[in-house]
Amino acid sequence: MDKKLIFQKGSAGRKNNYIRKPFFYLQEPHQIIPKEFLREELSLPSLGELEVVRHYTNLARLNFSLDTNFYPLGSCTMKYNPKVNEELANLEGFTQLHPYQKEEDIQGALGLIYNLEKILCQITGMSKFTFQASSGAQGELIGMAIIRKYHDIKGNRRRKVIVPDSSHGTNPATASLCGYEVVVVDSNKEGLVDIDKLYKLADKDVAAIMLTNPNTLGLFEENILEISDIIHKQGGFLYYDGANFNPLLGITNPALMGFDVIHLNFHKTFSTPHGCGGPGAGAVGVVPALADFLPVPVVEKKRNKFYFNYKIKLTIGRVRSFYGNFAVLIKAYVYLLMLGKEGLLRVAQNSVINANYIKEKLKDCYKVAYNKRCMHEIVFSCDKQKEKGVTALDIAKRLLDYQIHPPTMYFPLTVKEALMVEPTETENKETLDYFVKTMMKIDKDINQDPIRIKNSPHTTPVRRVDEVSAARSPNLRYDYTNET
Ligand SMILES: *Cc1c(COP(=O)(O)O)cnc(C)c1O
């Protein structure tokens, strides 16, 4: 395959000439198309349309994507996103909206946001939502800023936020950005929050605990009600990181578990494709006691008219321009309407069954970090394989030769040689079986040809990259024409 940049291709005069002076037109081209769009002055490469199509189609094929292959990336929910979401988000009535239009003219869009909020309130038990955040991390920032402001107004000078040692990195980062000292509570032997240790840490200096349930080990925090009691008795809040909410949909909700503020990642749980930085949406929901702190504006309804309400008493202010990534909200709304209550329950059931299927099939081959029933993801530890000189990284890279995307590696930090596998609810049994078979084969091959695994991948357009240099001094024009 040819690996030239598009600027190195083409030859003078070979451009598309659709926009020329056709003899049967009475007008000059710039009378049909404004002159500034013709861009004659730019030194663009001269290529025919077919060359351009092939160039970009072939570039796209170098990429690894969910639409082509299995993508079991734990804590990321790389599930299939129905194409109908895209179709509907692309309706002209949506794409041609301008955020400065009058409220009377955008009643449909406001109504969509309003109805989306009502559905999420049913699913989560929260009483009010904001959709301004563009990501899970930004949602966390909103949620923790609300908690901070609540305490500040009450005159509670609390300094600490508790997070478990298995928590997602954005949790301590958020707490820290909100001016809190991060206190880590250890997990117990079962991979759950150690309740005795939590008792000792919880005092009147704790503003909140940030938890994700199921936690990042894919385990349900069975003592969640006790945790809620411990923190609430001290006047602290429970923050719910609901980035990956698929395993609980329609089964239970964060309000029942005692949470006060939550965020959901639409780009994980509610079917917006993600990767490469977005766009995403982090929906933040709160219990009634915190509704007066939400960012402005919120969408409300009065006498059958939807409107932006800027008069929120104790608001933390505006968090971003306009109103979030609206197209992502449309996709979530379509997804929720298409599935309905029963469909959502099946999402949860299938995501849990799929992960447990993989766990049961592989548990004799790879050590399961915490061998009990998991939720939507399963964390393996490759330390048996490491003893033979092959690491979790090597195994993850080798999977690429079998057209499987590597699982999440070396996370959570509490598990040595971790491989975190999230099959998601949208994969069929054949795909799961192929993954299981491949993982078994790699384990067997460690005894025969470990070097081949350590040098993998062998079949991808780019082999193993030097990850440190790639991050520190990225060479985005790297030409790998001469690589074998
Ligand atoms: C992905 C994730 C986040 C962060 O979400 P972003 O949209 O990437 O900012 C936070 N917590 C957990 C558990 C996650 O999986």
The ligand as an SDF file (V2000), in Angstrom:
LIG
                    3D

 15 15  0  0  0  0  0  0  0  0999 V2000
  -14.2940    7.0930   31.2410 C   0  0  0  0  0  0  0  0  0  0  0  0
  -14.4300    7.2670   32.6830 C   0  0  0  0  0  0  0  0  0  0  0  0
  -14.3660    8.5490   33.2600 C   0  0  0  0  0  0  0  0  0  0  0  0
  -14.0200    9.8180   32.4940 C   0  0  0  0  0  0  0  0  0  0  0  0
  -14.8440   10.0980   31.4140 O   0  0  0  0  0  0  0  0  0  0  0  0
  -14.3100   11.0410   30.2210 P   0  0  0  0  0  0  0  0  0  0  0  0
  -15.4980   11.2890   29.3740 O   0  0  0  0  0  0  0  0  0  0  0  0
  -13.2340   10.2810   29.5460 O   0  0  0  0  0  0  0  0  0  0  0  0
  -13.8000   12.3060   30.8490 O   0  0  0  0  0  0  0  0  0  0  0  0
  -14.5460    8.6450   34.6290 C   0  0  0  0  0  0  0  0  0  0  0  0
  -14.7730    7.5550   35.3780 N   0  0  0  0  0  0  0  0  0  0  0  0
  -14.8320    6.3130   34.8550 C   0  0  0  0  0  0  0  0  0  0  0  0
  -15.0930    5.1390   35.7610 C   0  0  0  0  0  0  0  0  0  0  0  0
  -14.6590    6.1180   33.4850 C   0  0  0  0  0  0  0  0  0  0  0  0
  -14.6990    4.8910   32.9760 O   0  0  0  0  0  0  0  0  0  0  0  0
  1  2  1  0
  2  3  1  0
  2 14  2  0
  3  4  1  0
  3 10  2  0
  4  5  1  0
  5  6  1  0
  6  7  2  0
  6  8  1  0
  6  9  1  0
 10 11  1  0
 11 12  2  0
 12 13  1  0
 12 14  1  0
 14 15  1  0
M  END
$$$$
